[in-house]
Amino acid sequence: MTKIDKAAWQQRLDRLSELLSGIVDHADEVSRHRCPYRDRFDQCTAAFGCRNQQPPETPGGPARCGHDGTFDYRSAWEMSAKAHDVAKARIERVRTEAAHRRRQSPAGSEPGREPE
């Protein structure tokens, strides 16, 4: 069995963290104004009642999402402001550490690749 190069493994994890952090940033931004149960057709996919649900366009069809984009839905799944602050601080710490490690890697090297 081949031994795992810890430095290369860490570089791969850092790269993955970098890629996923962009997705997290986008999801965080979208969650400030878009209902998580609203699909691309403006239909409500929630399996529960919501004060923003509007009657379906056709009888028996899915309810329509009627919110106007001014809500911050994050409070629906964030238990406390402190928990949110702790999570944000951890994300920032991981980003900072990953950026520092990238700066420390040899010039021209790419995570997961052996120098030629």
SULKAFEN-V505666 format. One record per backbone hydrogen bond with DSSP energy under -0.5 kcal/mol. NH is the residue of the N-H (numbers start at 1). CO is the residue of the C=O. Records with the same first field share a line. If there is no record, write none. Layout:
NH = CO + CO
This chain:
6 = 4
9 = 5
10 = 6
11 = 7
12 = 8
13 = 9
14 = 10
15 = 11
16 = 12
17 = 13
18 = 14
19 = 15
20 = 16
21 = 17
22 = 18
23 = 19
24 = 20
25 = 21
26 = 22
27 = 23
28 = 24
29 = 25
30 = 26
31 = 27
32 = 29
33 = 30
34 = 30
38 = 35
39 = 37 + 43
42 = 39
44 = 63
45 = 37 + 43
53 = 50
54 = 64
61 = 58
64 = 54
65 = 42
66 = 52 + 64
73 = 31 + 71
75 = 72
76 = 73
77 = 74
78 = 74
79 = 77
84 = 80
85 = 81
86 = 82
87 = 83
88 = 84
89 = 85
90 = 86
91 = 87
92 = 88
93 = 89
94 = 90
95 = 91
96 = 92
97 = 93
98 = 94
99 = 95
100 = 96
101 = 97
102 = 98
103 = 99
104 = 100
105 = 101 + 102
109 = 106
113 = 110
